Amino acid sequence: MPQSRGNLKFFGVSKQERKSNSDTEKVLRELMCTKLKLPPKDVEEIHFDRVHRISTHTQDGRNSGPGSIIVKLSAYQDKNFILKSFIKNLPKGTNIGRSDDFPKEVDEIQRKLHPVLKAAKHEKKEAYFKVEKLLINGSLYQGPETDQLPLYRCLMNG
């Protein structure tokens, strides 16, 4: 299943009292300058096609905190620049994260198998997601958690 090449999600970015998408873009650019320590000139040169927050209302109507920010970048090089900066410059202990913007089926797989990933890393195993696949020590993970994941079962059988 292909990923969206130019899209990124940012998690844990505090929600300001701003209402428009352009304000969300300003918050994101400020984060890049302050937390990622990127030069403002470099941040200004990044062109976003679209920046917006995802609603976080639960089924009972409560707000569950600041929503993720979805970013569509014009240039794939900008995406790589941001990803490298996150890896290199984001201080430990922040609640800010980023990921590729995948379809909901892939997000579900990653969400359900994330505890398995963490446990494998805790055991000093090489573990990572390759889009919708959880690889542990070079092999596709095939544990009981995958029973309720139709897309993942197709990968295991194919």
Helices and strands as residue ranges (DSSP letters): E 7-11, H 21-34, H 40-45, E 48-53, E 69-73, H 76-89, E 97-100, H 104-122, E 127-130, E 133-136, E 139-140, G 144-148, H 150-157
